[in-house]
């Protein structure tokens, strides 16, 4: 995997910056901050496993498989925003994404989004 497979770094949150997606972006950032236990600005597998309540290891690994595109076993806020921007660009609306984010924030299992990436 290569970070170059992403659109461009200047397009990190293009869709998320649109007015209709502002609540999604806010929730996405809040979720990242909630998982980043040591507040170092990156997520590692053990932090994700601690966050999720159901299927902790499977859920964390599925999330990393989709979001950690450079494969360095860390998810930065930029990677996180690029991922969610890609979800919105793939045809999901705020109405589709927000309830799933609410479930994820409660520690529920990761969803395999139909966004061209695989878990």
MODELLER restraints for C-alpha pairs under 7 A, 6 or more apart:
rsr = mdl.restraints
at = mdl.atoms
rsr.add(forms.Gaussian(group=physical.xy_distance, feature=features.Distance(at['CA:1:A'], at['CA:69:A']), mean=5.84, stdev=0.5))
rsr.add(forms.Gaussian(group=physical.xy_distance, feature=features.Distance(at['CA:1:A'], at['CA:70:A']), mean=5.64, stdev=0.5))
rsr.add(forms.Gaussian(group=physical.xy_distance, feature=features.Distance(at['CA:1:A'], at['CA:71:A']), mean=6.47, stdev=0.5))
rsr.add(forms.Gaussian(group=physical.xy_distance, feature=features.Distance(at['CA:2:A'], at['CA:69:A']), mean=6.11, stdev=0.5))
rsr.add(forms.Gaussian(group=physical.xy_distance, feature=features.Distance(at['CA:2:A'], at['CA:70:A']), mean=4.92, stdev=0.5))
rsr.add(forms.Gaussian(group=physical.xy_distance, feature=features.Distance(at['CA:3:A'], at['CA:69:A']), mean=5.69, stdev=0.5))
rsr.add(forms.Gaussian(group=physical.xy_distance, feature=features.Distance(at['CA:3:A'], at['CA:70:A']), mean=4.95, stdev=0.5))
rsr.add(forms.Gaussian(group=physical.xy_distance, feature=features.Distance(at['CA:12:A'], at['CA:78:A']), mean=6.53, stdev=0.5))
rsr.add(forms.Gaussian(group=physical.xy_distance, feature=features.Distance(at['CA:12:A'], at['CA:81:A']), mean=5.91, stdev=0.5))
rsr.add(forms.Gaussian(group=physical.xy_distance, feature=features.Distance(at['CA:12:A'], at['CA:82:A']), mean=4.65, stdev=0.5))
rsr.add(forms.Gaussian(group=physical.xy_distance, feature=features.Distance(at['CA:12:A'], at['CA:85:A']), mean=6.81, stdev=0.5))
rsr.add(forms.Gaussian(group=physical.xy_distance, feature=features.Distance(at['CA:13:A'], at['CA:81:A']), mean=5.74, stdev=0.5))
rsr.add(forms.Gaussian(group=physical.xy_distance, feature=features.Distance(at['CA:13:A'], at['CA:82:A']), mean=6.06, stdev=0.5))
rsr.add(forms.Gaussian(group=physical.xy_distance, feature=features.Distance(at['CA:13:A'], at['CA:85:A']), mean=5.36, stdev=0.5))
rsr.add(forms.Gaussian(group=physical.xy_distance, feature=features.Distance(at['CA:14:A'], at['CA:85:A']), mean=6.71, stdev=0.5))
rsr.add(forms.Gaussian(group=physical.xy_distance, feature=features.Distance(at['CA:15:A'], at['CA:85:A']), mean=5.53, stdev=0.5))
rsr.add(forms.Gaussian(group=physical.xy_distance, feature=features.Distance(at['CA:15:A'], at['CA:88:A']), mean=6.46, stdev=0.5))
rsr.add(forms.Gaussian(group=physical.xy_distance, feature=features.Distance(at['CA:15:A'], at['CA:89:A']), mean=6.65, stdev=0.5))
rsr.add(forms.Gaussian(group=physical.xy_distance, feature=features.Distance(at['CA:16:A'], at['CA:22:A']), mean=6.23, stdev=0.5))
rsr.add(forms.Gaussian(group=physical.xy_distance, feature=features.Distance(at['CA:16:A'], at['CA:24:A']), mean=6.98, stdev=0.5))
rsr.add(forms.Gaussian(group=physical.xy_distance, feature=features.Distance(at['CA:16:A'], at['CA:25:A']), mean=5.45, stdev=0.5))
rsr.add(forms.Gaussian(group=physical.xy_distance, feature=features.Distance(at['CA:16:A'], at['CA:85:A']), mean=5.75, stdev=0.5))
rsr.add(forms.Gaussian(group=physical.xy_distance, feature=features.Distance(at['CA:20:A'], at['CA:94:A']), mean=7.00, stdev=0.5))
rsr.add(forms.Gaussian(group=physical.xy_distance, feature=features.Distance(at['CA:21:A'], at['CA:94:A']), mean=5.70, stdev=0.5))
rsr.add(forms.Gaussian(group=physical.xy_distance, feature=features.Distance(at['CA:24:A'], at['CA:94:A']), mean=6.24, stdev=0.5))
rsr.add(forms.Gaussian(group=physical.xy_distance, feature=features.Distance(at['CA:24:A'], at['CA:98:A']), mean=5.98, stdev=0.5))
rsr.add(forms.Gaussian(group=physical.xy_distance, feature=features.Distance(at['CA:27:A'], at['CA:101:A']), mean=6.93, stdev=0.5))
rsr.add(forms.Gaussian(group=physical.xy_distance, feature=features.Distance(at['CA:31:A'], at['CA:105:A']), mean=6.12, stdev=0.5))
rsr.add(forms.Gaussian(group=physical.xy_distance, feature=features.Distance(at['CA:35:A'], at['CA:43:A']), mean=6.90, stdev=0.5))
rsr.add(forms.Gaussian(group=physical.xy_distance, feature=features.Distance(at['CA:35:A'], at['CA:47:A']), mean=6.00, stdev=0.5))
rsr.add(forms.Gaussian(group=physical.xy_distance, feature=features.Distance(at['CA:35:A'], at['CA:48:A']), mean=5.95, stdev=0.5))
rsr.add(forms.Gaussian(group=physical.xy_distance, feature=features.Distance(at['CA:35:A'], at['CA:51:A']), mean=5.77, stdev=0.5))
rsr.add(forms.Gaussian(group=physical.xy_distance, feature=features.Distance(at['CA:36:A'], at['CA:42:A']), mean=6.41, stdev=0.5))
rsr.add(forms.Gaussian(group=physical.xy_distance, feature=features.Distance(at['CA:36:A'], at['CA:43:A']), mean=5.50, stdev=0.5))
rsr.add(forms.Gaussian(group=physical.xy_distance, feature=features.Distance(at['CA:36:A'], at['CA:47:A']), mean=6.46, stdev=0.5))
rsr.add(forms.Gaussian(group=physical.xy_distance, feature=features.Distance(at['CA:37:A'], at['CA:47:A']), mean=6.25, stdev=0.5))
rsr.add(forms.Gaussian(group=physical.xy_distance, feature=features.Distance(at['CA:41:A'], at['CA:76:A']), mean=6.29, stdev=0.5))
rsr.add(forms.Gaussian(group=physical.xy_distance, feature=features.Distance(at['CA:41:A'], at['CA:77:A']), mean=6.65, stdev=0.5))
rsr.add(forms.Gaussian(group=physical.xy_distance, feature=features.Distance(at['CA:42:A'], at['CA:74:A']), mean=6.08, stdev=0.5))
rsr.add(forms.Gaussian(group=physical.xy_distance, feature=features.Distance(at['CA:42:A'], at['CA:75:A']), mean=5.32, stdev=0.5))
rsr.add(forms.Gaussian(group=physical.xy_distance, feature=features.Distance(at['CA:42:A'], at['CA:76:A']), mean=4.49, stdev=0.5))
rsr.add(forms.Gaussian(group=physical.xy_distance, feature=features.Distance(at['CA:42:A'], at['CA:77:A']), mean=6.59, stdev=0.5))
rsr.add(forms.Gaussian(group=physical.xy_distance, feature=features.Distance(at['CA:43:A'], at['CA:74:A']), mean=5.38, stdev=0.5))
rsr.add(forms.Gaussian(group=physical.xy_distance, feature=features.Distance(at['CA:43:A'], at['CA:75:A']), mean=4.90, stdev=0.5))
rsr.add(forms.Gaussian(group=physical.xy_distance, feature=features.Distance(at['CA:43:A'], at['CA:76:A']), mean=6.48, stdev=0.5))
rsr.add(forms.Gaussian(group=physical.xy_distance, feature=features.Distance(at['CA:44:A'], at['CA:73:A']), mean=6.33, stdev=0.5))
rsr.add(forms.Gaussian(group=physical.xy_distance, feature=features.Distance(at['CA:44:A'], at['CA:74:A']), mean=4.94, stdev=0.5))
rsr.add(forms.Gaussian(group=physical.xy_distance, feature=features.Distance(at['CA:44:A'], at['CA:75:A']), mean=6.67, stdev=0.5))
rsr.add(forms.Gaussian(group=physical.xy_distance, feature=features.Distance(at['CA:45:A'], at['CA:60:A']), mean=6.31, stdev=0.5))
rsr.add(forms.Gaussian(group=physical.xy_distance, feature=features.Distance(at['CA:48:A'], at['CA:60:A']), mean=5.37, stdev=0.5))
rsr.add(forms.Gaussian(group=physical.xy_distance, feature=features.Distance(at['CA:49:A'], at['CA:56:A']), mean=4.88, stdev=0.5))
rsr.add(forms.Gaussian(group=physical.xy_distance, feature=features.Distance(at['CA:49:A'], at['CA:57:A']), mean=5.62, stdev=0.5))
rsr.add(forms.Gaussian(group=physical.xy_distance, feature=features.Distance(at['CA:49:A'], at['CA:60:A']), mean=5.47, stdev=0.5))
rsr.add(forms.Gaussian(group=physical.xy_distance, feature=features.Distance(at['CA:51:A'], at['CA:107:A']), mean=6.13, stdev=0.5))
rsr.add(forms.Gaussian(group=physical.xy_distance, feature=features.Distance(at['CA:52:A'], at['CA:107:A']), mean=4.10, stdev=0.5))
rsr.add(forms.Gaussian(group=physical.xy_distance, feature=features.Distance(at['CA:52:A'], at['CA:108:A']), mean=6.17, stdev=0.5))
rsr.add(forms.Gaussian(group=physical.xy_distance, feature=features.Distance(at['CA:52:A'], at['CA:109:A']), mean=6.93, stdev=0.5))
rsr.add(forms.Gaussian(group=physical.xy_distance, feature=features.Distance(at['CA:53:A'], at['CA:107:A']), mean=4.79, stdev=0.5))
rsr.add(forms.Gaussian(group=physical.xy_distance, feature=features.Distance(at['CA:53:A'], at['CA:108:A']), mean=6.10, stdev=0.5))
rsr.add(forms.Gaussian(group=physical.xy_distance, feature=features.Distance(at['CA:54:A'], at['CA:107:A']), mean=6.73, stdev=0.5))
rsr.add(forms.Gaussian(group=physical.xy_distance, feature=features.Distance(at['CA:54:A'], at['CA:108:A']), mean=5.65, stdev=0.5))
rsr.add(forms.Gaussian(group=physical.xy_distance, feature=features.Distance(at['CA:54:A'], at['CA:109:A']), mean=5.69, stdev=0.5))
rsr.add(forms.Gaussian(group=physical.xy_distance, feature=features.Distance(at['CA:55:A'], at['CA:109:A']), mean=6.48, stdev=0.5))
rsr.add(forms.Gaussian(group=physical.xy_distance, feature=features.Distance(at['CA:59:A'], at['CA:109:A']), mean=5.47, stdev=0.5))
rsr.add(forms.Gaussian(group=physical.xy_distance, feature=features.Distance(at['CA:59:A'], at['CA:110:A']), mean=5.22, stdev=0.5))
rsr.add(forms.Gaussian(group=physical.xy_distance, feature=features.Distance(at['CA:62:A'], at['CA:110:A']), mean=6.86, stdev=0.5))
rsr.add(forms.Gaussian(group=physical.xy_distance, feature=features.Distance(at['CA:62:A'], at['CA:119:A']), mean=4.78, stdev=0.5))
rsr.add(forms.Gaussian(group=physical.xy_distance, feature=features.Distance(at['CA:63:A'], at['CA:110:A']), mean=6.33, stdev=0.5))
rsr.add(forms.Gaussian(group=physical.xy_distance, feature=features.Distance(at['CA:63:A'], at['CA:119:A']), mean=6.85, stdev=0.5))
rsr.add(forms.Gaussian(group=physical.xy_distance, feature=features.Distance(at['CA:65:A'], at['CA:118:A']), mean=6.96, stdev=0.5))
rsr.add(forms.Gaussian(group=physical.xy_distance, feature=features.Distance(at['CA:65:A'], at['CA:119:A']), mean=5.02, stdev=0.5))
rsr.add(forms.Gaussian(group=physical.xy_distance, feature=features.Distance(at['CA:66:A'], at['CA:117:A']), mean=5.83, stdev=0.5))
rsr.add(forms.Gaussian(group=physical.xy_distance, feature=features.Distance(at['CA:66:A'], at['CA:118:A']), mean=5.81, stdev=0.5))
rsr.add(forms.Gaussian(group=physical.xy_distance, feature=features.Distance(at['CA:66:A'], at['CA:119:A']), mean=5.23, stdev=0.5))
rsr.add(forms.Gaussian(group=physical.xy_distance, feature=features.Distance(at['CA:67:A'], at['CA:75:A']), mean=6.93, stdev=0.5))
rsr.add(forms.Gaussian(group=physical.xy_distance, feature=features.Distance(at['CA:67:A'], at['CA:79:A']), mean=6.50, stdev=0.5))
rsr.add(forms.Gaussian(group=physical.xy_distance, feature=features.Distance(at['CA:67:A'], at['CA:80:A']), mean=6.42, stdev=0.5))
rsr.add(forms.Gaussian(group=physical.xy_distance, feature=features.Distance(at['CA:67:A'], at['CA:83:A']), mean=5.88, stdev=0.5))
rsr.add(forms.Gaussian(group=physical.xy_distance, feature=features.Distance(at['CA:68:A'], at['CA:74:A']), mean=6.48, stdev=0.5))
rsr.add(forms.Gaussian(group=physical.xy_distance, feature=features.Distance(at['CA:68:A'], at['CA:75:A']), mean=5.43, stdev=0.5))
rsr.add(forms.Gaussian(group=physical.xy_distance, feature=features.Distance(at['CA:68:A'], at['CA:79:A']), mean=6.80, stdev=0.5))
rsr.add(forms.Gaussian(group=physical.xy_distance, feature=features.Distance(at['CA:86:A'], at['CA:115:A']), mean=6.63, stdev=0.5))
rsr.add(forms.Gaussian(group=physical.xy_distance, feature=features.Distance(at['CA:87:A'], at['CA:113:A']), mean=6.91, stdev=0.5))
rsr.add(forms.Gaussian(group=physical.xy_distance, feature=features.Distance(at['CA:87:A'], at['CA:115:A']), mean=5.51, stdev=0.5))
rsr.add(forms.Gaussian(group=physical.xy_distance, feature=features.Distance(at['CA:90:A'], at['CA:115:A']), mean=5.28, stdev=0.5))
rsr.add(forms.Gaussian(group=physical.xy_distance, feature=features.Distance(at['CA:104:A'], at['CA:110:A']), mean=6.71, stdev=0.5))
rsr.add(forms.Gaussian(group=physical.xy_distance, feature=features.Distance(at['CA:112:A'], at['CA:119:A']), mean=6.40, stdev=0.5))
